[in-house]
């Protein structure tokens, strides 16, 4: 499974996901991109997006997203 961490997720958490391919938004060069555009880019390549933003569900329509 391909997992990507948002900018605000501690990189050390990857140690608990050893059986998965893990990267981060900054490592992929997506730093500073707004959530709507970021989600569109990420769902093309990743299965799971881990973030600490509790307000994303109020800011974005997530119903049709695949990530």
N, CA and C atoms as a LAMMPS dump frame, in Angstrom:
ITEM: TIMESTEP
0
ITEM: NUMBER OF ATOMS
201
ITEM: BOX BOUNDS ff ff ff
-5.0000000000000000e+02 5.0000000000000000e+02
-5.0000000000000000e+02 5.0000000000000000e+02
-5.0000000000000000e+02 5.0000000000000000e+02
ITEM: ATOMS id mol type element x y z
1 1 1 N 0.849 -1.165 0
2 1 2 C 0 0 0
3 1 3 C 0.897 1.232 0
4 2 1 N 0.539 2.22 -0.801
5 2 2 C 1.312 3.455 -0.889
6 2 3 C 0.659 4.513 -0.004
7 3 1 N 1.428 4.989 0.977
8 3 2 C 0.94 5.939 1.973
9 3 3 C 1.765 7.212 1.886
10 4 1 N 1.075 8.351 2.026
11 4 2 C 1.772 9.633 2.052
12 4 3 C 1.325 10.421 3.278
13 5 1 N 2.294 11 3.977
14 5 2 C 2.042 11.842 5.15
15 5 3 C 1.952 13.297 4.712
16 6 1 N 1.055 14.036 5.34
17 6 2 C 0.985 15.47 5.117
18 6 3 C 2.178 16.138 5.803
19 7 1 N 2.357 17.416 5.541
20 7 2 C 3.488 18.169 6.094
21 7 3 C 3.503 18.195 7.617
22 8 1 N 2.343 18.134 8.241
23 8 2 C 2.261 18.267 9.697
24 8 3 C 2.28 16.93 10.444
25 9 1 N 2.517 15.828 9.767
26 9 2 C 2.563 14.507 10.399
27 9 3 C 4.03 14.151 10.667
28 10 1 N 4.347 13.791 11.914
29 10 2 C 5.744 13.447 12.239
30 10 3 C 6.271 12.276 11.403
31 11 1 N 7.42 12.478 10.804
32 11 2 C 8.014 11.478 9.934
33 11 3 C 8.329 10.181 10.679
34 12 1 N 8.581 10.257 11.97
35 12 2 C 8.906 9.063 12.759
36 12 3 C 7.763 8.053 12.81
37 13 1 N 6.555 8.464 12.503
38 13 2 C 5.423 7.526 12.502
39 13 3 C 5.568 6.436 11.444
40 14 1 N 6.409 6.665 10.465
41 14 2 C 6.585 5.675 9.403
42 14 3 C 7.122 4.351 9.937
43 15 1 N 7.787 4.378 11.094
44 15 2 C 8.346 3.153 11.667
45 15 3 C 7.267 2.127 12.015
46 16 1 N 6.034 2.561 12.153
47 16 2 C 4.927 1.663 12.463
48 16 3 C 4.247 1.108 11.198
49 17 1 N 4.718 1.531 10.047
50 17 2 C 4.121 1.123 8.769
51 17 3 C 5.172 0.417 7.902
52 18 1 N 5.911 -0.484 8.494
53 18 2 C 7.057 -1.104 7.828
54 18 3 C 6.691 -1.948 6.608
55 19 1 N 5.481 -2.442 6.543
56 19 2 C 5.081 -3.278 5.41
57 19 3 C 4.487 -2.482 4.258
58 20 1 N 4.622 -1.166 4.323
59 20 2 C 4.029 -0.298 3.307
60 20 3 C 5.07 0.669 2.759
61 21 1 N 4.786 1.191 1.587
62 21 2 C 5.634 2.211 0.986
63 21 3 C 5.167 3.567 1.516
64 22 1 N 6.033 4.245 2.268
65 22 2 C 5.647 5.494 2.931
66 22 3 C 6.546 6.638 2.468
67 23 1 N 5.911 7.768 2.169
68 23 2 C 6.624 8.99 1.814
69 23 3 C 5.876 10.166 2.44
70 24 1 N 6.263 11.374 2.09
71 24 2 C 5.591 12.553 2.646
72 24 3 C 5.385 13.6 1.557
73 25 1 N 4.495 14.516 1.829
74 25 2 C 4.202 15.599 0.884
75 25 3 C 5.475 16.371 0.525
76 26 1 N 6.282 16.804 1.517
77 26 2 C 7.506 17.529 1.149
78 26 3 C 8.49 16.681 0.337
79 27 1 N 8.633 15.405 0.678
80 27 2 C 9.571 14.533 -0.04
81 27 3 C 9.157 14.341 -1.501
82 28 1 N 7.874 14.429 -1.78
83 28 2 C 7.379 14.276 -3.15
84 28 3 C 7.324 15.599 -3.911
85 29 1 N 7.688 16.69 -3.237
86 29 2 C 7.711 17.993 -3.896
87 29 3 C 6.368 18.696 -3.951
88 30 1 N 5.427 18.277 -3.096
89 30 2 C 4.097 18.877 -3.08
90 30 3 C 3.909 19.896 -1.955
91 31 1 N 4.963 20.273 -1.28
92 31 2 C 4.868 21.213 -0.167
93 31 3 C 4.257 22.534 -0.584
94 32 1 N 3.375 23.073 0.249
95 32 2 C 2.768 24.367 0.003
96 32 3 C 1.562 24.355 -0.922
97 33 1 N 1.185 23.204 -1.467
98 33 2 C 0.028 23.123 -2.361
99 33 3 C -1.244 23.062 -1.513
100 34 1 N -2.257 23.811 -1.894
101 34 2 C -3.519 23.842 -1.16
102 34 3 C -4.215 22.486 -1.191
103 35 1 N -5.035 22.214 -0.175
104 35 2 C -5.639 20.892 0.011
105 35 3 C -6.414 20.35 -1.186
106 36 1 N -7.227 21.149 -1.821
107 36 2 C -8.024 20.661 -2.951
108 36 3 C -7.151 20.164 -4.093
109 37 1 N -6.195 20.968 -4.476
110 37 2 C -5.27 20.596 -5.546
111 37 3 C -4.385 19.429 -5.103
112 38 1 N -3.966 19.447 -3.85
113 38 2 C -3.123 18.378 -3.315
114 38 3 C -3.841 17.038 -3.346
115 39 1 N -5.081 17.005 -2.904
116 39 2 C -5.857 15.762 -2.922
117 39 3 C -5.979 15.205 -4.336
118 40 1 N -6.218 16.067 -5.291
119 40 2 C -6.348 15.631 -6.684
120 40 3 C -5.056 14.991 -7.181
121 41 1 N -3.919 15.571 -6.836
122 41 2 C -2.633 15.018 -7.254
123 41 3 C -2.34 13.69 -6.553
124 42 1 N -2.615 13.645 -5.247
125 42 2 C -2.258 12.466 -4.457
126 42 3 C -3.083 11.241 -4.812
127 43 1 N -4.348 11.423 -5.106
128 43 2 C -5.186 10.246 -5.353
129 43 3 C -4.816 9.524 -6.641
130 44 1 N -3.996 10.135 -7.481
131 44 2 C -3.508 9.465 -8.688
132 44 3 C -2.445 8.415 -8.365
133 45 1 N -1.696 8.639 -7.271
134 45 2 C -0.525 7.803 -6.998
135 45 3 C -0.538 7.073 -5.655
136 46 1 N -1.386 7.494 -4.72
137 46 2 C -1.337 6.951 -3.362
138 46 3 C -2.677 6.358 -2.942
139 47 1 N -2.605 5.415 -1.997
140 47 2 C -3.808 4.768 -1.472
141 47 3 C -4.336 5.462 -0.23
142 48 1 N -3.417 5.95 0.606
143 48 2 C -3.803 6.561 1.881
144 48 3 C -3.053 7.866 2.08
145 49 1 N -3.784 8.872 2.538
146 49 2 C -3.215 10.183 2.873
147 49 3 C -3.429 10.385 4.365
148 50 1 N -2.333 10.443 5.131
149 50 2 C -2.432 10.625 6.58
150 50 3 C -2.12 12.075 6.899
151 51 1 N -3.039 12.718 7.598
152 51 2 C -2.869 14.111 7.957
153 51 3 C -3.4 14.368 9.36
154 52 1 N -3.042 15.519 9.903
155 52 2 C -3.478 15.884 11.24
156 52 3 C -4.493 17.025 11.205
157 53 1 N -4.918 17.426 10.032
158 53 2 C -5.877 18.523 9.86
159 53 3 C -7.288 18.01 10.108
160 54 1 N -7.858 18.365 11.24
161 54 2 C -9.205 17.898 11.597
162 54 3 C -10.302 18.617 10.824
163 55 1 N -9.975 19.704 10.168
164 55 2 C -10.985 20.499 9.468
165 55 3 C -11.113 20.178 7.986
166 56 1 N -10.299 19.283 7.476
167 56 2 C -10.319 18.988 6.042
168 56 3 C -11.705 18.568 5.563
169 57 1 N -12.397 17.764 6.355
170 57 2 C -13.72 17.293 5.918
171 57 3 C -14.73 18.429 5.786
172 58 1 N -14.477 19.554 6.468
173 58 2 C -15.361 20.713 6.352
174 58 3 C -14.925 21.637 5.213
175 59 1 N -13.672 21.519 4.809
176 59 2 C -13.12 22.388 3.779
177 59 3 C -13.216 21.783 2.375
178 60 1 N -13.267 20.458 2.296
179 60 2 C -13.257 19.771 1.012
180 60 3 C -14.408 18.766 0.932
181 61 1 N -14.908 18.553 -0.26
182 61 2 C -15.903 17.515 -0.483
183 61 3 C -15.144 16.199 -0.699
184 62 1 N -15.203 15.309 0.287
185 62 2 C -14.42 14.085 0.244
186 62 3 C -15.201 12.869 -0.241
187 63 1 N -16.47 13.024 -0.498
188 63 2 C -17.327 11.901 -0.87
189 63 3 C -16.876 11.178 -2.144
190 64 1 N -16.4 11.914 -3.102
191 64 2 C -16.026 11.299 -4.376
192 64 3 C -14.526 11.045 -4.491
193 65 1 N -13.792 11.295 -3.443
194 65 2 C -12.345 11.078 -3.45
195 65 3 C -12.031 9.598 -3.279
196 66 1 N -10.962 9.153 -3.895
197 66 2 C -10.567 7.754 -3.786
198 66 3 C -9.44 7.565 -2.778
199 67 1 N -8.897 8.628 -2.293
200 67 2 C -7.797 8.535 -1.327
201 67 3 C -8.331 8.73 0.076
